[in-house]
Amino acid sequence: MKYSILTLFPELVRPWTQESILEKVIAKGLIKVDVHDIRGSTTDKHKTADDTPYGGGAGMVMRVDVTVKAIEAAGLADEVILLSPAGERFTQKIAEDLATKEHIVLVCGRYEGIDARAEEFVTREISIGDYVLMGGELGALVILEATSRLIPGVIKEAESHQQDSFSTGLLDYPHYTRPAEFRGLGVPEILVSGHHAKIAEWRRKQALKRTKQRRPDLLEQAELTAEDLLWLEELD
Ligand SMILES: C[S@@+](CC[C@H](N)C(=O)[O-])C[C@H]1O[C@@H](n2cnc3c(N)ncnc32)[C@H](O)[C@@H]1O
């Protein structure tokens, strides 16, 4: 999978790809991340990528000609995604879909955003939440993180992301590790019992409980067994 991230601030993005799991999987060739400076697509000697808005008003608007040139320079892609507060809300389901693609272009806006005509040159617009950031770079990195970890081989234990919050339609169950006791707080006994079937049952119940308490809306879409429904009733 190849990601092309188009930004006016490449140095905000590159360091994220140079640490931890991303750095390793890029080195192994499992994913490729190209960070392109949109200013490289300008044509004037001042490298002007923005201009004042038609109709007046505060702020600057990123130019459509420069942005589209940068999109086209990134090459053929399965998806060209514009980061925008007006886009569809990013979810695990979208991440799962994007993780199956070969090449994704992520276009980061700045200032008041990009000239609206650029919307004709993208395949979708994605928002990472109902708030306004200064630029699309964090959104692009959110999509990079959420999708790349679903690509086979990126996370060592494939099982681990199958259990993640949202992947099962539920929130994840709580996790514990050493020490067995911390400031009077212990670890659920079942987890040290070595009884795998009982542990699996406890985890499923905890996931159901957390989801019911914190995100009951998710239960409406989750695939639940007859046993799950019974446990949920018991929680009432
Ligand atoms: C300051 S914002 C522009 C906000 C725009 N004037 C509005 O009110 O919708 C600049 C850029 O940040 C990015 N951005 C801001 N908030 C975002 C969000 N919630 N999701 C995705 N991208 C966002 C977009 O690329 C946007 O073009």
The ligand as a MOL file (V3000), in Angstrom:
LIG
                    3D

  0  0  0     0  0            999 V3000
M  V30 BEGIN CTAB
M  V30 COUNTS 27 29 0 0 0
M  V30 BEGIN ATOM
M  V30 1 C -8.8230 25.8930 9.3680 0
M  V30 2 S -9.3630 24.5130 8.4630 0 CHG=1
M  V30 3 C -10.5740 25.1930 7.4210 0
M  V30 4 C -11.8990 25.2070 8.0670 0
M  V30 5 C -13.0200 25.6430 7.1580 0
M  V30 6 N -12.9740 27.0460 6.9060 0
M  V30 7 C -14.3350 25.2640 7.8090 0
M  V30 8 O -14.8290 26.0220 8.6350 0
M  V30 9 O -14.8190 24.1590 7.5310 0 CHG=-1
M  V30 10 C -8.0280 24.1870 7.3820 0
M  V30 11 C -7.9320 22.7380 6.9310 0
M  V30 12 O -7.7920 21.8900 8.0660 0
M  V30 13 C -8.2950 20.6090 7.7550 0
M  V30 14 N -9.2580 20.2390 8.8070 0
M  V30 15 C -9.6930 21.0340 9.7990 0
M  V30 16 N -10.5290 20.3900 10.5920 0
M  V30 17 C -10.6480 19.1300 10.1050 0
M  V30 18 C -11.3940 17.9910 10.4830 0
M  V30 19 N -12.2000 17.9910 11.5180 0
M  V30 20 N -11.2540 16.8650 9.7480 0
M  V30 21 C -10.4320 16.8430 8.6640 0
M  V30 22 N -9.7110 17.9050 8.2520 0
M  V30 23 C -9.8190 19.0330 8.9540 0
M  V30 24 C -8.9200 20.6850 6.3640 0
M  V30 25 O -8.0070 20.1520 5.4170 0
M  V30 26 C -9.1030 22.1810 6.1790 0
M  V30 27 O -9.0880 22.5420 4.8280 0
M  V30 END ATOM
M  V30 BEGIN BOND
M  V30 1 1 1 2
M  V30 2 1 2 3
M  V30 3 1 2 10
M  V30 4 1 3 4
M  V30 5 1 4 5
M  V30 6 1 5 6
M  V30 7 1 5 7
M  V30 8 2 7 8
M  V30 9 1 7 9
M  V30 10 1 10 11
M  V30 11 1 11 12
M  V30 12 1 11 26
M  V30 13 1 12 13
M  V30 14 1 13 14
M  V30 15 1 13 24
M  V30 16 1 14 15
M  V30 17 1 14 23
M  V30 18 2 15 16
M  V30 19 1 16 17
M  V30 20 1 17 18
M  V30 21 2 17 23
M  V30 22 1 18 19
M  V30 23 2 18 20
M  V30 24 1 20 21
M  V30 25 2 21 22
M  V30 26 1 22 23
M  V30 27 1 24 25
M  V30 28 1 24 26
M  V30 29 1 26 27
M  V30 END BOND
M  V30 END CTAB
M  END
